[in-house]
Amino acid sequence: MTAQPPPVGLRHPPQAASRRRVLAPLALAQFICSFAGSNMNVMINDISHDLGTTVQGVQVAITIFLLVMAALMIPGGKLTDILGRRRCFLTGLVVYGIGAVLSAVAPGLGVLILGNSILEGVGTALLIPPVYILTTLLFTDLTSRARAFGIVMAAGGIGAAAGPLIGGLITSAISWRAAFVFQTLVIVLIVVLSRSLEDPLPPDPGRHFDSVGAVLSAAGLVLIVMGILAADNNLWLMAALLAAGTLVLVWFLLWARKEQKAGREPLLSTGLFRNGTSNLGLITQNAQWLLLMGTSFTVAAFLQVVRGYDAVQTGVIFTAATLGLLASSLAAERLAKRWSQRSLIMTGFALAVVGIGVLIALVAGSSGPWAFAPGLLLIGLGLGVMLTPSVNVVQSAFPEQRQGEISGLSRSVSNLGSSFGTAIAGTILVAGLSKNAYAVAMAVLAVVGLGGLTAAAFLPRTTAPTAGHHPADLRQTPGPHR
């Protein structure tokens, strides 16, 4: 088996109507996975009381969910090439659905961890890479792909931003178990909508799967995420885990290079990191999800701990960010026709940084809940403007036979950004800075936004295929230039 498999062509050009039907299950899948990652935060007290466990026990369940996703996202992306994108997508939905049912009827913490942390984590790692691969393969020109990714990213952003509100409403009106029933019903709907889903590329079961690379990548990412999550409690432990994770990931890359030299296909081709445009796009993705989850965690903690709002009131205040993100994400197609992806990403970071400044200034001068709205709206608008072009930049930089690898890598980088955002904000908020902790945490997020803006400035001015081009035509994407 050679390290560079021969290109595999599309089975047949998908019709426009068929492509539009595909978007509904793909967007809903991204929504429910993002929802699962954020809604648990408002149910911790209810779950711990009902299951007779502690708040720390429920936090362990959330942590394990993050670890499972981190460990399996890259191998999950690779499996799409071997088993096929449709099969991985549907398998992931079934595994996720079983996990949601188990979580809904969990008699204790152990079953909740099995259902929510392990099965939903495995299901997410299997179904999310196909969402991005299928979107890339089915929508081959700039504007249609921008529209498609805009819908998918809007669904993901709404799931993450509105998760606390939806979860809080369901928990308050019925119970925390009903939130998992809601997830199960959405999964059933996605399966029904996916009946006509076709894989534009045939699976390649003879493709080599690098099991050693899978173990090394999983171990490295788990150590990194554990280090991030340890930031709240022990900075020395955090540093040790991050160092260990970095060493294991370096070992993983050395192993991949060795596999390539031996003529075998590695789990992740080192050639992916030679594309300067993709590398910059990955940096912007990491920064965007760090901003989204960091802002969500910081503002939610401030509202509940300092202002004394409950989960529903907190979720209502976040509606401003949700509306901003939805409006700008759904405008992605129109924006892509008028502006380069580089300009959109830079504009998004600029809006988010200004929004953070407005948020800090208005909240410091007012005790009313509406002081949060203008800043959150600007942050939501900024994130919606840039989430879609960042994904498009990365996915479009590689031919169709590399979509499984880059999708897994892209999702891992985004998940790390989410974990970093929560950990950085949490570390600052528990550092004993009293009333200034909120402003300091948001200011640090603004610095991250400026870093993302700087990375975006080095993107090439044309970073996506023109109309009619296919990802397979992009094998020689140039590096970054001004």
JOTAMO-V336026 format. One line per field, one symbol per residue. burial: # if it has 24 or more other C-alpha atoms within 12 Angstrom, else .. A space follows every 50 residues. Layout:
burial = ???
This chain:
burial = ..##.........#....##############################.. #......########################################### ######.##.######################################## #####################...#################.##..#### ###...##########################.....#..##.###.##. .##.###.##...##########.########################## ###......###########################..############ ##########..#.....#.############################## ##############################......############## ################..####.##.#.##..
